[in-house]
Amino acid sequence: MKKSSAVAAAVAALFPALFPVTPASAFESTAAVPPAPLITGMLASNPAPTLRIGAYVGELSDQSLVNITVLRPWAPNFASGLLVDAHAVYTAYRFQSIPIELEIEGGIAKRFGNRQAGQQWEFDLIPMARWTYFPWNDYVYTNFRLGLIGASYVTGISDFERQFDSSGHSAPFLNLLVPELTVSPTKEAPFEVFVRVQHRSGIYGLIDGVHGASNYISTGVRFTAF
C-alpha cells in the first residue's frame, strides 16, 4: 500500500507539469482584447480628426453643374460611365470663432465606360473648405464641403469631354470643382457618408481654351485615420 501511494503521489506531482491547465480567466481576457487597428486611433471616436481616408463611386451625368446642384438635383440624367476613387483628406486649419475648416484632398480615380466615356486614370488635388454648423446637427451631424480651384489630370481625354467643347477639344489638365454634403450619426463618429459632384472643366476657356466639362455624381464613405 505504501508503494502504491508513493507512485500515485509521484504521478499527481508530474501531471501539472506535463499537462498544464490554463485558467478560464485567461481565455476571457484574451477574447476581450480587440484586434489592433492598422493606424493608431483609426475608427476611434474623434470630434476633430486630422486625417480621413475614403472612397466613392460616381456615375457620369450629361447635365450641367447648375442643373445637378441647383435647378434639378432631384432628377439626374446619367450617361454610360463610372468613376471609382480612393482619396485622403487632411485638415490643415480650424477656425476657432467660425465653423469652418480648411482641408486638402488628394485622390486617385479610375474611369470605366464605353469609348465615349473613356477608360482613363485621374489624379486630383484640391483645397476645400468645410462648413460644420447646421441647426439639426444634434440629430444628424451634417457638413458641407466646397472646393472651387483644384487640379485634375487624366491619362487620356474622353470623347464625352470633347463633345461639350465648342471647338471639339479638351486637355489632360483641367480645373477641379467639388461641392459635397456629408452626414454622420454624431460629431464624434469615426466615419461620414457623403454625396458630391466631381466637376472637371476648363473654366469657360481659361485653361487651354477648353470650354468643355464632365460631371460625376458620386456617393461614398470616409473614415477617421487619426
N, C-alpha and C positions, 0 to 999 in steps of 0.2 A: 504493500500500500504506500509506503513511504517513497519507494522508487517511482511509482505511477504518479504520485503527487508532485514529485520533483520535475518529471517530464512535462506534466500539464502546466506547471508554473513557467517552465522554460519556453514552451510554445506560446503561452499568453504574453510573455515578455517580448518575444520576437514578432508577434503578429502586427502590432502597430508600426514597427519599423518596415516590415515587408509590404503591408497594405495600409498606408496612412489614410486616415479619414479626414476629409475636408469639411469643416463646419458649414452648416446650411447658410449661416450669415454671410460667408464669403461669397457664395453664389449670388445671394441677393444684392450685395454691394456691387459686384461686377456687372450684373444685369442692369443696375440702375444708372450706370455711367453711360451717357450718350456718346456716340462717335464724335471725334474731334472735327470741327469744320475745316474746310480747305483753307480758308483765310480766317485768322483770329478775329472774332467779332462778327463774322458773316451770319446773317439771318438772326441777329440779336436785336431786341427792341432798341431803337435809337431815334430820338426826336430830331437829331441834326446830323444825318450821315454825310460823310465827306466824299465817299466814292460809291456809286451804284453801277451795277452791271446788268444789262438786259438784252432782250431780243424781241423782234417783232416780224410780222408778216404783213405785206401790203399788196393791194391789187391796183393795177393801173386803171386810171379813170380818164375818160375823154372830155371831162368837164374842165372849165377854168377854175382857178383857185377861189375866185369870188363866189362862184356858184356852189362849190363844195362847202365853203366855210360860212357863207352869209346868206345867199339867195335861196339855195335849195339843198341844205345839208341833209334833209330827210329823204331825198330822192336821188341817190348817187347813180351814175351810169358807169359801168365798168367795161374795159377793153380786155383783150386776151394778153395778160402779162402779170407776173408776180414778182415781188421783191422780198428776199429773206435777209434779215440784217442782224448782226451782233454788234453791240456797242458798249461804251463806258461813259459815265457822266461824272465829272469831277466838280465839286463845289469850291469855287475859287474865293468867294467872298459872301458874307451875310451881313446885310444892314441891320442895325440894332433898332432904329426908330421907325422903319417902314418894312412891310412884309415882302421883301424882295431878296432873292438870292441870285448871284451871278455864277453861271456854270460854263464849263467847256465840255462839249460832247464830241467824241470821235468814234467812227464806226466803219465796218466793212460789210458790204452787202453783195448779194448775187441776184441778178435778174434772170427770170425764167419766162419763156413765152415763145410765140411764133416769130417768124422772121421780122415782122413789123416791130414787135416789142423788143426783140434782141435777146442776147444771152450774155450780157456784159457783167464784169465786176465793177463795183462802185466803191469809192473811198471818200469818206466825208469827214469834215472837221468844221465845227460851228460853235461860236459862243452863244449862250442862251440866257435869258432872264426868266426866273421862276417867281410867279406871284403866289404867295402862300396863304392869303386870307380870303375866306368866303364865310358868310354868316352861318352856314349849316355845317361847318367843319367839326362840330362836336358830335355829329351823327355820321357823316361820311366825309372823311378828310379829302379835300379837293385842292388841287393846284393847277395853275395854267402856266405853261412854258411857251416862250416865243423866241425864235432866232430869226433875224432878218438878213444878216450878211454872213454867209458861210462859204466854204469851198467844197465843191463836188467834182470829182474826177472819175470818168468812166473809161474802161479799156476799149470801148467801141461805141459808135454813135448809132442809135436806133433809127429806123425809118419813121417811127412814131414821132420822135422829136423833130425830124426834118420836115414832116408834113405840116407842122404848126408854125414853121418859119416862112416869112413872106418870100424869101429867096431860095427856100428849099435846102438850107444847110444848118448845121449845128457845130458844136465844138466839144472836145473831151472835157475841158474845164469850164464849168459854169457856176453861177451862184446857187447857193442852197438856202431855202427859206422853210422854216418849220414852225407851224402852230401845233400845240399839243395840250391835251387835257388829261390829267391823271387823277385817279381815285384810289384810296386805301381805307381800311377799316378805321384806323386811328393815325395820329401823327407819329406815334412810336412804332407802328407796324414795320416789319423788315422788308416789305415789298409794296409795289404800287402797280396798278393796271392802267394802261393808257391807250388813247386813240390819238392819231396825229395825221398830218398830211406832209408828205415828203415832196416839196416843190423845187424842181431844178429848172433854172431859166437863165437867159442872157440879159435880164433886166431891161427889156424893151430896146435891145440892140447895143446896150452899153458894153457888153462883153463880146468882142469879136464880131460885132454886128448881128448877133443872134437874137431873133425875136420869138423863137420857139420855146416850148417848155414841156415838162412832163410832171404829172401828179400821181402819187401813190397814196391811197387811203389805207392806213395801216393801224394795226392793233397789236399790243404786246404786253410784256410784263418785265419789271425791273426789280432787282433785289439789292439790298444793302450789303456792301462788302465790308465797310468799316466807317 
